[in-house]
Amino acid sequence: MKTKWVAKKILTAVYRQKAIAALILVFAVMPLVNTSFFTVYNMVDMLKSASVYITIGCGVTVVVISGACDLSVGGIMCLAGIITVKMMGKYPLFICIIFALLMGVLVGAVNGFFVVRQKSEAFVITLGMGALLKGVAQQLTDAHPIAGTNKAFFEFGTGSFLGLPNITVMMFLILITTCCLLRFTQFGRNCYAVGGDYDVAEYSGIPALRTKWLAFVISGFLAALGGVLLTARLNTGASTYGDTTALLVNCGTVLGGTSFAGGIGNAWKTALGLLLFTVLESALGMGSLNAYAKELVIGIIIAVIIGIDSYDQKRKAEMV
């Protein structure tokens, strides 16, 4: 009887902390497969690769906690990078970056307007917006990559601070800020309330419409910031960037413990979920799997994640 109780507790802990359990498993197995996995260079490189996704994921987490989703982040990220690069030769760098970030805020505001005011489905609106922005990006670049021309911008994207890449330092600042926003501010508490039960939150006097709208604005801003950071790292803007970003970020958010049902989750859990995808990609690469096999494995993981979250929502609904 005691053994069953312990097993049940372990399974419950693994289910609730899926990302942590998976990371522990990968880190336990990889020394047996490839010893270079644990080198300092590879650890820092994985953090750098995950930094853009985690930056965008912080904004998506706020939206998902509020009871919606944002599938336009890939398009926002792509277009923000292209805008930054195309404006470099004509305007000062800070103007280019501000303009790109304002574009993200505007798109987030439009998404929020349709979802909140027009009562449209967030899935449909943001998916369509993402496709629209990708089309704009292709028109601006003629579907060809555009190289950056600002040396300081590229040096920031490839530079480091105290041994960590600059974009990783930026990611940690955004992550800490988002965690504090959700944990210690009235807006953060309102997000949880709105995502938990929209009608109850509204009847309680919480500004539900404004809260959900601001969540989309924050997501748009951080998606644009992620695009700027990615462009600084690669010194290139291209319409091919962000094709799978929306799917990976939203699934990484759920993997970290933020439910699509809303009202549950945190940004640091999202960071772990997205870091897992980066670690898996590195591990599968060192395991000599080809690109198609890696996509297959990651696709299976995404399908399992969505299935588990759907089952959990159904189970909770039956218990009410």
Secondary structure, DSSP 8 states (H G I E B T S, - for coil): -HHHHHHHHHHHHHHHTHHHHHHHHHHHHHHHH-GGGGSHHHHHHHHHHHHHHHHHHHHHHHHHHTT-----HHHHHHHHHHHHHHHTTTS-HHHHHHHHHHHHHHHHHHHHIIIIIS---HHHHHHHHHHHHHHHHHHHHTTS-EE---HHHHHHHH-EETTEEHHHHHHHHHHHHHHHHHHHSHHHHHHHHHHH-HHHHHHTT--HHHHHHHHHHHHHHHHHHHHHHHHHHHTEE-TTTTTTHHHHHHHHHHHTT--TTSS---HHHHHHHHHHHHHHHHHHHHTT--HHHHHHHHHHHHHHHHHHHHHHHHHHHHH-
